Amino acid sequence: MTSKAIVKCDRKWRSAALVVLALTLWHASPASAADEPDLIFRRSTVFKWLSPNDKLATYAVDDPEVDGVACHFTVPEKGGFKGWLGLAEEVSDISLACRQIGPVKFKHRLEQGDDMFRQRRSLFFKKMQIVRGCDAKRNVLVYMVYSDKLIEGSPKNSTSSVPIMPWGAGDIAVQKCGEFIQ
């Protein structure tokens, strides 16, 4: 083997090692304010012959700071070899639905627009965020999902609201979101 071939081979291994390191750090870094979401189901949308299909995936996540509220979101997941390796940049089309699933209890005071959930949508540049706010006049929690990009954001978003209601006959002390989110 010539010295040029050795240098060329060494560069390829270094590049591969950097990709593996980046993927390892990407998966090991904290990506969300809430725990990892629960996968509900996936549905293929684009068939690919030799690599994974493009899919729509629906996930559920509980609000980590507000007991009794859960959100479901659906995101497109890129297939192909780039998607399989985690190198594809995902699109910003995300839908959101949040509901009261039990008595609403705030764990502590929160800020308007705090992150409820965060997830990377590309290797370095894009992330999806679900943020929480309060419509104090109506006693409604408001959740918004959007994606942002390092260079330019995305106008694509979705909003869901959760009116805080009594949960069962024993739940007479309904909390007011305006007392906890400011």
N, C-alpha and C positions, 0 to 999 in steps of 0.2 A: 504494500500500500504506500502511495506517495505521500509526501508531507501535505500537499494540497488536499488530497482526499481525506487525510486525518483531520485537518482543520475544518473542512466542510462537514464531516461527520460530527465533530465536536460541537460545531455551531448548532446543528440540528438537535443534538441531545440537550444542549443548553436551552434552546427554545422550547423543547418539549418539557423540560424540567420547570421552566418558568410558567408555562401554561398549567401544569399540574399544581404548582405552588399557588398560583392565583386562584384556581378552582378550590383548593383546600381552604385557603383563607376566606374565600367567598362563602363557602358553606359553613365555616366555623364562626364567622362574625355574627354578632347579634343583629338580626334583621327585623325584629318586630318588637313593638311595645307590648303586645299580647303574646301568649304562647303561640306555637305554630298552629295554623288552622287545621281543622279536621276535613279531610277530603270526603265529600259526599258521593260524587260520581264524576266520571269523565265521559265525553261523547266525541267520537272522531268526526271531523268536519272535512278534512282533505286527505284522500288516500295517497300514500307514497309506496312505491314498489319495494325498495330495498332498505328503507329507514322508517323510523316511527312516524305515524300520521300526525297531522295537526289536530288539536283537540280543543274543546271547551271543557273547562273543569270548574265544578262548583264546590266551594269550601264554606265551612262554618267557623266562626270565631266568637267567643264570648268576650264581652267588654271586661277587661281585667280590673277596671276601677269602679264599675257600676254593676253590682249583682242584679240579675234578672233581665239582662238585655243580651241578645245574641244577634249577630249579623251574618248574612249569607252573601257571598259575592261570587260572580262567575267571571273567569278570565280566560282569554285564549292562550293556549300553550303551543309554541312552535314545535313542529316535528322536524324531520330531516336529521342529517348528521349534526348540524350546528345546534339544533334544539336538544338532541340526545346528549351532546357534550356540555350543554349549558352555556354555549357561546352565542346563541341567537338573541337578538334584542326583541323582546316581546312588544306587541302593539299596546296601545293605551286604552283599548275598548274594554271597560270593566263595568259590570252592573252591580247594584247593591240593594239589599233589602234587610232592614233591621226591625226586630220585633221585641216586645216585652214577653218574656218566657217565665216570669215568676215575679214575686214582690221586688220592686226596685229599691235598692239600698246603695247609697253612695258610701264608698270606703273612706274618703277624705275630700277636702276641697280641691277643685280642679280649675284649670284655666280654659277660657273659650278657645276653641281650635286646637286643643291638645291632640297629639297622635294617640289613637286607640290601637292601631295596627300599622305595621310598616313591613314591606317585602320588596326585595330587589327584583327588577324586571329585566335587567341586562347585567353583563359581567361587571361593568364599572359605572355606567352613566345614568341609568334610569331606576326609579323606585316608585312603587305604588304606596299610597298612604290613605288610611281611613282616619279622619279627624272627627272629633266630637264637639258639639256646642249645645247651648241651651237657649230655647225660646222661652224666657221666663214668663212673659205675658200669658202664654198658653200652657205652661208647664209641660213642654215637649222637648225631648232630647232630639237633636238633629245630627245626623251622621252624613259625611260627604266623603266620597272616594275620588281620588284623582291620581295621576302619575306626573312625576316631574323628571326633568332631564337636566343634566349638568349645564348644558349650553342654552337650551330653550325648553320651556315647559310644554304642557299640552292643555288645550282648552277642553278636552274630553273629561267629563266627570259625571257622577251620579249622586243623588241625594236621597236619603230615607229619613223618615221621622218616626219617633216612638213617643206617643202620648203616655204620660205616666198615670196609670189607672190603678184603682184598688185591685188586689189579686186575691180573690176568694172572700168569703164572709168575714174571716178573721183579720183581714188587712185594712184597718180603718185609718191608720196613720200614714197617708200617702205623702212621701217626701216631695219637696219643691226643688226642682233643679236649680232655680235661681239662688237658692241658699248655698249651693255647693259648687256651682260653676260660675266664674266671674271673669 
